Amino acid sequence: MTTAVEFRNVDIMFGARQDQALAMLDSGASRDQILQETGNVLGCAGASLSVQEGEISVLMGLSGSGKSTLLRAVNRLNIVSRGEVLVRDGDRQVDITSCDEVTLRRIRQHRVAMVFQQFGLLPWRTVEQNVGIPLELAGVPEEQRRRRVAEQLRLVNLDQWAGKYANELSGGMQQRVGLARAFVTEAPILLMDEPFSALDPLIRTKLQDELLILQEKLRKTILFVSHDLEEALKIGNHITIMESGRIVQTGTPEEIVLKPANAYVRDFVANVNPMSVLTAWNVMRDVRDLAAAGEGWVWLDRRRTTRLKLASGAAGLEVERDGKPVALVPYAAPQSGHDGGGPVFTIPVTMPLKAAMEAMQHSAAGPIAVLDGGRVVGAIGVRDVLGAILGREASGVRVSPSTPN
């Protein structure tokens, strides 16, 4: 994978007495001590993080944790006191902290775009004119500008509103204008500073869904600031938790929820619904741990009613329930219920836990085989699901890699 943005030991200090404040930071002084003795505010301390091309990386934390401060270092809206912020520019990396003004201007115009919490629309301009502002500032000819703006408005389903003004749009529509304005630059890196937090829950959820759909098409590198953990779990490939200007944990959603690094992160995720983050891979029993049921066979369930004969691929696998052959078929909702004599369903390792539970319901709560690339890698039964929901630590729920193998 290629790194799009990398923070290396970034310190951000606000105030005039930088040398004294940084010396205090190095000696172990707290944020409050630095503020009291120097009047300087510690924004970030020793922040190191890599963001890969095409992923959504979410920065999280309470107010004042430093998440927005770190985000704004990417396009030098915040000045870094020490450290490096590397942004990919074609086949090279540019250190934003030390590059010249010409390079910085090119990065801002062509490599990094930003969407703010407050929509930032000019009320005297139409939707079309607002979206075209970055192109206008970059000197793009009018005909080309209008074509690119129209394309982006179609992308966010606002093409019929091109001639309207901001006060004629709902909050969600205004934020979609903000997204179109960022997309129109065709910049590969997108900074989003709590873009949906000012919206009501229903609109926020809808825009999260729309962002994920757009991401499937555009494959931007997105650095997203949020204070909403459910939002982060929904959209993030990786999540970074910050406290008092420092990064305390970075990982996949599963790693953050299932293996919190300290008490702060544990409190952060304490009330998360496991069904919002767990997948079949997290809760399954590995095929290597299933009880043997004769030569080449394993029991899929603990009650030993259903057994499967292992093979190199899913095609031709033999399955028996209560000694009688049954079919092994991919689950596809909706299904009618079975009395226990129906097929054994297979599901992919990436299937969300909620969907896996639905599959179990349609299989009369019988065991389900979990596949990865056509190969059986595990099984899920009722106890596995209940264990995941009722007690993550006690259930033996595993943290999955970014992509199951």
RODO-2510 file (C-alpha; in nm, 4 decimals, decimal comma):
residues 405
     n   res          X          Y          Z
     1     m     0,0000     0,0000     0,0000
     2     t     0,1050     0,3588    -0,0651
     3     t     0,1086     0,6171     0,2116
     4     a    -0,0851     0,9316     0,1207
     5     v    -0,0298     1,1316     0,4416
     6     e     0,2205     1,0685     0,7173
     7     f     0,2682     1,2528     1,0462
     8     r     0,6109     1,2080     1,2039
     9     n     0,6510     1,3119     1,5673
    10     v     0,4359     1,6201     1,5194
    11     d     0,4247     1,8816     1,7958
    12     i     0,1922     2,1794     1,7571
    13     m     0,2200     2,4587     2,0115
    14     f     0,0121     2,7765     1,9987
    15     g     0,1756     3,0858     2,1444
    16     a     0,4846     3,3078     2,1298
    17     r     0,7163     3,1345     2,3783
    18     q     0,7706     2,8247     2,1644
    19     d     1,1219     2,7300     2,2786
    20     q     1,0342     2,7405     2,6477
    21     a     0,7068     2,5564     2,5963
    22     l     0,8686     2,2818     2,3867
    23     a     1,1463     2,2418     2,6433
    24     m     0,8829     2,1925     2,9117
    25     l     0,7074     1,9383     2,6908
    26     d     1,0324     1,7452     2,6514
    27     s     1,0820     1,7443     3,0283
    28     g     0,7403     1,5842     3,0795
    29     a     0,5313     1,8883     3,1707
    30     s     0,1572     1,8562     3,1303
    31     r    -0,0605     2,0689     2,9050
    32     d    -0,1902     2,2616     3,2064
    33     q     0,1618     2,3256     3,3369
    34     i     0,2765     2,4570     2,9987
    35     l    -0,0255     2,6865     2,9780
    36     q     0,0222     2,8180     3,3314
    37     e     0,3947     2,8933     3,2979
    38     t     0,4209     3,0090     2,9347
    39     g     0,0709     3,0975     2,8229
    40     n     0,1146     2,8556     2,5304
    41     v    -0,1469     2,5978     2,4385
    42     l    -0,0336     2,2466     2,3500
    43     g    -0,2272     2,1310     2,0444
    44     c    -0,0492     1,8050     1,9597
    45     a     0,2466     1,6215     2,1073
    46     g     0,4536     1,3499     1,9396
    47     a     0,1792     1,2571     1,6938
    48     s     0,2846     0,9873     1,4457
    49     l     0,0320     0,8372     1,2051
    50     s     0,0235     0,6969     0,8504
    51     v    -0,2834     0,7258     0,6262
    52     q    -0,2916     0,4934     0,3267
    53     e    -0,4203     0,5852    -0,0175
    54     g    -0,7892     0,5123    -0,0676
    55     e    -0,8796     0,4643     0,3001
    56     i    -1,0980     0,6591     0,5410
    57     s    -0,8936     0,7321     0,8532
    58     v    -1,0929     0,8795     1,1418
    59     l    -0,9464     1,1022     1,4145
    60     m    -1,1482     1,0818     1,7354
    61     g    -1,1412     1,2279     2,0833
    62     l    -1,3168     1,4578     2,3241
    63     s    -1,3233     1,8346     2,2693
    64     g    -0,9698     1,9705     2,2974
    65     s    -0,8056     1,6335     2,2291
    66     g    -0,6171     1,7701     1,9274
    67     k    -0,7953     1,5900     1,6447
    68     s    -0,8875     1,9004     1,4418
    69     t    -0,5512     2,0570     1,5236
    70     l    -0,3703     1,7603     1,3691
    71     l    -0,6017     1,7501     1,0666
    72     r    -0,5353     2,1156     0,9836
    73     a    -0,1616     2,0546     0,9769
    74     v    -0,2046     1,8597     0,6518
    75     n    -0,2663     2,1769     0,4495
    76     r    -0,0722     2,4023     0,6918
    77     l    -0,3757     2,5805     0,8306
    78     n    -0,2000     2,5007     1,1588
    79     i     0,1739     2,5547     1,1816
    80     v     0,3755     2,2572     1,3071
    81     s     0,6264     2,3480     1,5781
    82     r     0,8330     2,0315     1,5312
    83     g     0,8111     1,7203     1,3201
    84     e     0,7104     1,6430     0,9626
    85     v     0,3809     1,6177     0,7748
    86     l     0,4400     1,4333     0,4487
    87     v     0,1800     1,4536     0,1696
    88     r     0,2086     1,2458    -0,1448
    89     d     0,2454     1,4591    -0,4559
    90     g     0,2627     1,2279    -0,7551
    91     d     0,5637     1,0003    -0,7111
    92     r     0,7169     1,1979    -0,4239
    93     q     0,6321     1,3128    -0,0744
    94     v     0,6258     1,6803     0,0200
    95     d     0,6921     1,7942     0,3757
    96     i     0,4187     2,0521     0,4283
    97     t     0,5980     2,1963     0,7308
    98     s     0,8937     2,3205     0,5269
    99     c     0,7893     2,3431     0,1611
   100     d     0,7959     2,6763    -0,0229
   101     e     0,4850     2,8846    -0,0923
   102     v     0,4579     2,7760    -0,4571
   103     t     0,4559     2,4086    -0,3572
   104     l     0,2104     2,4733    -0,0755
   105     r    -0,0251     2,6524    -0,3141
   106     r    -0,0122     2,3586    -0,5574
   107     i    -0,0819     2,1105    -0,2776
   108     r    -0,3820     2,3140    -0,1606
   109     q    -0,5218     2,3536    -0,5124
   110     h    -0,4598     2,0091    -0,6563
   111     r    -0,3727     1,7538    -0,3855
   112     v    -0,5712     1,8344    -0,0684
   113     a    -0,9316     1,9552    -0,0395
   114     m    -1,1280     2,0302     0,2781
   115     v    -1,4869     2,0087     0,4020
   116     f    -1,5698     2,2067     0,7159
   117     q    -1,8265     2,1548     0,9912
   118     q    -1,9858     2,4866     0,9059
   119     f    -2,0826     2,4706     0,5420
   120     g    -1,9017     2,7918     0,4461
   121     l    -2,1301     2,8727     0,1527
   122     l    -2,1424     3,2281     0,0205
   123     p    -2,5086     3,3346     0,0504
   124     w    -2,4937     3,5721    -0,2470
   125     r    -2,3786     3,2936    -0,4795
   126     t    -2,5800     3,0087    -0,6275
   127     v    -2,5067     2,6433    -0,5625
   128     e    -2,3278     2,6192    -0,8959
   129     q    -2,1188     2,9275    -0,8226
   130     n    -2,0281     2,8053    -0,4728
   131     v    -1,9081     2,4709    -0,6029
   132     g    -1,6995     2,6425    -0,8687
   133     i    -1,5085     2,8705    -0,6288
   134     p    -1,1922     2,6516    -0,6079
   135     l    -1,1739     2,6303    -0,9871
   136     e    -1,2334     3,0018    -1,0215
   137     l    -0,9483     3,0774    -0,7806
   138     a    -0,7232     2,8379    -0,9709
   139     g    -0,7915     3,0198    -1,2977
   140     v    -0,9772     2,7348    -1,4701
   141     p    -1,1513     2,8606    -1,7881
   142     e    -1,5252     2,9181    -1,7502
   143     e    -1,6410     2,6514    -1,9952
   144     q    -1,4285     2,3838    -1,8295
   145     r    -1,5343     2,5109    -1,4881
   146     r    -1,9051     2,4801    -1,5686
   147     r    -1,8568     2,1273    -1,7036
   148     r    -1,6707     2,0070    -1,3948
   149     v    -1,9193     2,1723    -1,1593
   150     a    -2,2133     2,0109    -1,3381
   151     e    -2,0444     1,6711    -1,3128
   152     q    -1,9936     1,7052    -0,9364
   153     l    -2,3471     1,8277    -0,8754
   154     r    -2,4788     1,5188    -1,0540
   155     l    -2,2525     1,3064    -0,8350
   156     v    -2,4128     1,4412    -0,5158
   157     n    -2,7643     1,4528    -0,6678
   158     l    -2,7931     1,8313    -0,6641
   159     d    -2,7867     1,9081    -1,0356
   160     q    -3,1496     2,0294    -1,0257
   161     w    -3,0540     2,2792    -0,7534
   162     a    -2,7654     2,4404    -0,9393
   163     g    -2,9356     2,7815    -0,9653
   164     k    -3,0603     2,7960    -0,6046
   165     y    -2,9076     2,9883    -0,3141
   166     a    -2,7916     2,8456     0,0194
   167     n    -3,0977     2,9676     0,2119
   168     e    -3,3182     2,7626    -0,0209
   169     l    -3,1432     2,4374     0,0744
   170     s    -3,1737     2,2142     0,3788
   171     g    -2,8738     2,1572     0,6042
   172     g    -2,8015     1,8194     0,4486
   173     m    -2,8180     1,9637     0,0995
   174     q    -2,5842     2,2461     0,1972
   175     q    -2,3313     1,9946     0,3233
   176     r    -2,3577     1,8062    -0,0057
   177     v    -2,2706     2,1339    -0,1778
   178     g    -1,9632     2,1436     0,0464
   179     l    -1,8729     1,7908    -0,0622
   180     a    -1,9171     1,8805    -0,4300
   181     r    -1,6952     2,1850    -0,3825
   182     a    -1,4219     1,9628    -0,2386
   183     f    -1,4631     1,6965    -0,5081
   184     v    -1,4535     1,9464    -0,7946
   185     t    -1,0841     2,0126    -0,7340
   186     e    -1,0208     1,6430    -0,8151
   187     a    -0,7761     1,6405    -0,5240
   188     p    -0,6975     1,2817    -0,4151
   189     i    -0,6818     1,3717    -0,0434
   190     l    -0,9901     1,4985     0,1385
   191     l    -0,9907     1,6515     0,4870
   192     m    -1,3293     1,6431     0,6644
   193     d    -1,3545     1,8293     0,9957
   194     e    -1,6712     1,7017     1,1700
   195     p    -1,8690     1,7662     0,8508
   196     f    -2,1941     1,6080     0,9693
   197     s    -2,2005     1,7035     1,3373
   198     a    -2,4239     2,0096     1,2889
   199     l    -2,6973     1,7994     1,1276
   200     d    -2,9814     1,6104     1,2907
   201     p    -2,9311     1,2337     1,3360
   202     l    -3,1402     1,1167     1,0407
   203     i    -2,9705     1,3499     0,7939
   204     r    -2,6298     1,2668     0,9408
   205     t    -2,6889     0,8943     0,8909
   206     k    -2,8034     0,9527     0,5331
   207     l    -2,4932     1,1561     0,4508
   208     q    -2,2688     0,8901     0,6038
   209     d    -2,4292     0,6372     0,3701
   210     e    -2,3864     0,8711     0,0746
   211     l    -2,0210     0,9293     0,1617
   212     l    -1,9552     0,5544     0,1622
   213     i    -2,1266     0,5191    -0,1757
   214     l    -1,9207     0,8050    -0,3183
   215     q    -1,6043     0,6542    -0,1709
   216     e    -1,6715     0,3295    -0,3572
   217     k    -1,6691     0,5287    -0,6817
   218     l    -1,3954     0,7836    -0,6113
   219     r    -1,1517     0,6011    -0,3780
   220     k    -1,0307     0,9228    -0,2156
   221     t    -0,7917     0,9274     0,0774
   222     i    -1,0081     1,0741     0,3541
   223     l    -0,8908     1,2030     0,6911
   224     f    -1,2133     1,2468     0,8872
   225     v    -1,2517     1,4147     1,2278
   226     s    -1,5442     1,3002     1,4431
   227     h    -1,6524     1,2913     1,8063
   228     d    -1,9189     1,0267     1,7299
   229     l    -1,7851     0,6736     1,7798
   230     e    -2,0741     0,5077     1,5978
   231     e    -1,9982     0,7294     1,2980
   232     a    -1,6293     0,6400     1,3152
   233     l    -1,7038     0,2672     1,3340
   234     k    -1,9390     0,2940     1,0389
   235     i    -1,7165     0,4791     0,7939
   236     g    -1,3577     0,4303     0,9142
   237     n    -1,1054     0,1791     0,7835
   238     h    -0,8818     0,2904     1,0704
   239     i    -0,9597     0,4925     1,3824
   240     t    -0,7169     0,7016     1,5853
   241     i    -0,8112     0,8005     1,9414
   242     m    -0,6537     1,1179     2,0820
   243     e    -0,6355     1,2514     2,4377
   244     s    -0,4806     1,5818     2,5510
   245     g    -0,3013     1,6272     2,2203
   246     r    -0,1549     1,2769     2,2072
   247     i    -0,2435     0,9693     2,0039
   248     v    -0,3307     0,6884     2,2449
   249     q    -0,4401     0,4180     1,9980
   250     t    -0,4689     0,3580     1,6250
   251     g    -0,6274     0,0518     1,4721
   252     t    -0,9135    -0,1038     1,2810
   253     p    -1,2637    -0,0593     1,4245
   254     e    -1,2447    -0,4144     1,5636
   255     e    -0,9129    -0,3484     1,7329
   256     i    -1,0364    -0,0271     1,8927
   257     v    -1,3544    -0,1884     2,0277
   258     l    -1,2219    -0,5305     2,1228
   259     k    -0,8679    -0,4468     2,2352
   260     p    -0,8693    -0,0944     2,3880
   261     a    -0,5161     0,0215     2,4693
   262     n    -0,5981     0,1842     2,8049
   263     a    -0,8792     0,2910     3,0362
   264     y    -0,9474     0,6057     2,8342
   265     v    -1,0184     0,4077     2,5159
   266     r    -1,2053     0,1431     2,7155
   267     d    -1,4404     0,4089     2,8517
   268     f    -1,4761     0,5530     2,5033
   269     v    -1,6031     0,2245     2,3584
   270     a    -1,7840     0,0896     2,6649
   271     n    -2,1344     0,1412     2,5266
   272     v    -2,0723     0,0401     2,1665
   273     n    -2,3151    -0,2134     2,0237
   274     p    -2,0910    -0,5019     1,9114
   275     m    -2,3164    -0,5682     1,6126
   276     s    -2,2044    -0,2341     1,4665
   277     v    -1,8452    -0,3525     1,4318
   278     l    -1,8174    -0,7320     1,4535
   279     t    -1,8116    -0,9579     1,1491
   280     a    -1,8389    -1,3324     1,1009
   281     w    -1,4586    -1,3605     1,1212
   282     n    -1,4571    -1,2070     1,4689
   283     v    -1,7001    -1,4551     1,6253
   284     m    -1,6454    -1,7782     1,4346
   285     r    -1,4684    -2,0834     1,5722
   286     d    -1,1651    -2,1520     1,3542
   287     v    -1,1979    -2,4674     1,1448
   288     r    -0,8745    -2,5921     1,3031
   289     d    -1,0434    -2,5803     1,6436
   290     l    -1,3569    -2,7738     1,5429
   291     a    -1,3974    -3,1184     1,6930
   292     a    -1,3012    -3,4088     1,4687
   293     a    -1,5931    -3,6183     1,3466
   294     g    -1,4211    -3,9030     1,1697
   295     e    -1,1586    -3,9135     0,8964
   296     g    -1,1638    -3,5783     0,7151
   297     w    -1,4839    -3,4644     0,8925
   298     v    -1,5390    -3,1939     1,1574
   299     w    -1,8385    -3,1041     1,3709
   300     l    -1,9815    -2,7597     1,2861
   301     d    -2,1774    -2,7376     1,6122
   302     r    -2,1029    -2,8215     1,9728
   303     r    -2,4036    -3,0537     1,9972
   304     r    -2,2499    -3,2634     1,7198
   305     t    -2,5558    -3,2810     1,4994
   306     t    -2,4001    -3,1373     1,1828
   307     r    -2,0681    -3,2406     1,0356
   308     l    -1,8731    -3,1340     0,7284
   309     k    -1,6078    -3,3145     0,5257
   310     l    -1,3258    -3,0762     0,4542
   311     a    -1,2001    -3,0249     0,1016
   312     s    -0,9788    -2,7722    -0,0758
   313     g    -1,2753    -2,5707    -0,1989
   314     a    -1,6456    -2,5171    -0,1312
   315     a    -1,7546    -2,7044    -0,4436
   316     g    -1,8285    -3,0672    -0,3700
   317     l    -1,8149    -3,0363     0,0083
   318     e    -2,0134    -3,3007     0,1912
   319     v    -2,2390    -3,2061     0,4836
   320     e    -2,4510    -3,4292     0,7045
   321     r    -2,7098    -3,3461     0,9696
   322     d    -2,8129    -3,6273     1,2041
   323     g    -2,6365    -3,8678     0,9719
   324     k    -2,8276    -3,7610     0,6600
   325     p    -2,6803    -3,5640     0,3685
   326     v    -2,7924    -3,2010     0,3398
   327     a    -2,7099    -2,9218     0,0980
   328     l    -2,4469    -2,6544     0,1615
   329     v    -2,5700    -2,3297     0,0020
   330     p    -2,4752    -1,9604     0,0188
   331     y    -2,7119    -1,7585     0,2343
   332     a    -2,9109    -1,4925     0,0535
   333     a    -3,1932    -1,3094     0,2364
   334     p    -3,4841    -1,3417     0,2443
   335     q    -3,5113    -1,7118     0,3162
   336     s    -3,7977    -1,9113     0,4548
   337     g    -3,7452    -2,0783     0,7892
   338     h    -3,6478    -2,4411     0,8145
   339     d    -3,7327    -2,7091     1,0645
   340     g    -3,3720    -2,8189     1,1031
   341     g    -3,3755    -3,0435     0,7973
   342     g    -3,2943    -2,7703     0,5495
   343     p    -2,9574    -2,6726     0,4047
   344     v    -2,6522    -2,5557     0,5938
   345     f    -2,5870    -2,1967     0,4964
   346     t    -2,2484    -2,0496     0,4156
   347     i    -2,1581    -1,6849     0,4709
   348     p    -1,8430    -1,4839     0,3887
   349     v    -1,5954    -1,3884     0,6609
   350     t    -1,6764    -1,0201     0,6032
   351     m    -2,0503    -1,0514     0,6698
   352     p    -2,1614    -0,8216     0,9583
   353     l    -2,2711    -0,9991     1,2738
   354     k    -2,6267    -0,8694     1,2395
   355     a    -2,6612    -1,0330     0,8974
   356     a    -2,5023    -1,3526     1,0274
   357     m    -2,7664    -1,3638     1,3023
   358     e    -3,0359    -1,3327     1,0367
   359     a    -2,8833    -1,6241     0,8483
   360     m    -2,8906    -1,8326     1,1656
   361     q    -3,2555    -1,7464     1,2210
   362     h    -3,3428    -1,8780     0,8746
   363     s    -3,1456    -2,1946     0,9363
   364     a    -3,3486    -2,2738     1,2486
   365     a    -3,0525    -2,1558     1,4605
   366     g    -2,8374    -2,4324     1,3162
   367     p    -2,4637    -2,3906     1,2589
   368     i    -2,3350    -2,1802     0,9715
   369     a    -2,0156    -2,2422     0,7757
   370     v    -1,7905    -1,9412     0,7185
   371     l    -1,6088    -1,9116     0,3871
   372     d    -1,3089    -1,7125     0,2735
   373     g    -1,2436    -1,7316    -0,0992
   374     g    -1,4522    -2,0481    -0,1329
   375     r    -1,2671    -2,2250     0,1487
   376     v    -1,4301    -2,3172     0,4811
   377     v    -1,2414    -2,1334     0,7556
   378     g    -1,4795    -2,1670     1,0498
   379     a    -1,8268    -2,2146     1,1888
   380     i    -2,0729    -2,0050     1,3883
   381     g    -2,3313    -2,1347     1,6333
   382     v    -2,5726    -1,9760     1,8780
   383     r    -2,3217    -1,9709     2,1642
   384     d    -2,0668    -1,7878     1,9487
   385     v    -2,3133    -1,5108     1,8692
   386     l    -2,4417    -1,4809     2,2259
   387     g    -2,0888    -1,4695     2,3589
   388     a    -2,0016    -1,1844     2,1233
   389     i    -2,3061    -0,9820     2,2260
   390     l    -2,3055    -1,0496     2,5996
   391     g    -1,9380    -1,0430     2,6780
   392     r    -1,6640    -0,9545     2,4328
   393     e    -1,3771    -1,0328     2,6695
   394     a    -1,5222    -1,3589     2,7987
   395     s    -1,6376    -1,4839     2,4601
   396     g    -1,2943    -1,5130     2,3051
   397     v    -1,3923    -1,2765     2,0255
   398     r    -1,0922    -1,2277     1,8000
   399     v    -0,9604    -0,9130     1,6435
   400     s    -0,9492    -0,9539     1,2688
   401     p    -0,6805    -0,8232     1,0377
   402     s    -0,7795    -0,5518     0,7910
   403     t    -0,8434    -0,8218     0,5322
   404     p    -0,9061    -1,1793     0,6500
   405     n    -0,6684    -1,4336     0,4986
***
